[in-house]
Every structure is written in C-alpha cells, then in structure tokens.
Amino acid sequence: MLRPEADVRGAFQGAGLDLARPVVATCGSGVSAAVLALAMYRLGRRDAAVYDGSWTEWGGRRDTPVAP
C-alpha cells in the first residue's frame, strides 16, 4: 500500500525532485527504484524510467564514472 498521494508528492518535492523533468529511478539493485517509479506513476508520470541494474551494475564496472 502506498501512502496518500499528497504525502508521496510532498516527499518527492521535499527531496528536490521536479516531476516535470525526465526521471530515472535508481537504487542499489533496482527494487526500491521500481517502487519509486510506481509512486511517480500514481502521480501521473507515466514515463518514469527504472535503471534496473542500478548501483550494483554501474558501480561494478570500470568504464562508468563515479563521483565521491
């Protein structure tokens, strides 16, 4: 069950997310990112992408940039 729509919108806004801009959700392995995309879908963002490899894939490669 997701929190009420107003709570979800407020959480995204509080985190500085601009739902009018393109969004790619990511996390450690893709699971939490999928929940974030579902929450965005509920708020009307039908095109939020999920990087399903997430940090596990990106951080494990030598050819991808990582900033401290």
N, C-alpha and C positions, 0 to 999 in steps of 0.2 A: 504494500500500500504506500502510495506517495503522500507526502504532506499536502495540505491545501495549496492550490495554485498560487495564491498571494504569497505564501511562505516561500515557495520554490522560486518565484520571480524575485522576491526580496533577497534571497540567499545569493542568486546569480548576480544581481545588481550590487550587493554588498561586496562581492568578490571582484567587482570591476568588469564583469562580462557584459559586453554590448551585444545583445541578441539581434541587432540589426546588421551586424558584420558576420562574415563567414566564421564558422566554428568547427574545430576538430577537437573532440574529446580524447584524452589520453590518460593513462594511469600506469600502474606497474605491469599489468598483464592484459588489460582490456576489459575486465569485468566491471570495475567501477565506472569506466568510461561509457559502457553500454547503459548503465543506469542514468548517467548524466544526459546522454542522448535521448533516452526515454522521457526524462523530465523536460528537456527542451522541446521534444515533440508535443508533449502535453501543453506547452506554452505557445504552440503554433509554428515552431521551427521544424519544418518537415525535411530539411536538408542538412541537419547537423551530422557531420561525419564522425566515425569512430576509427581511430588508429588501433586496430586490434592487436598489432604486435607490441604496441605501447613501449614503455621504457625497457622492458625485457629485451625486445628486439633492437631498439635504437641504441641503447647503452652497451649492448654486447658486440656491436660492430666497430671495426677500426676506421671505417670510412665515413662515419657520421659525426658531425660536430657536437660537442658537449661543452656547455659553458658552466663555470662554477657558480 
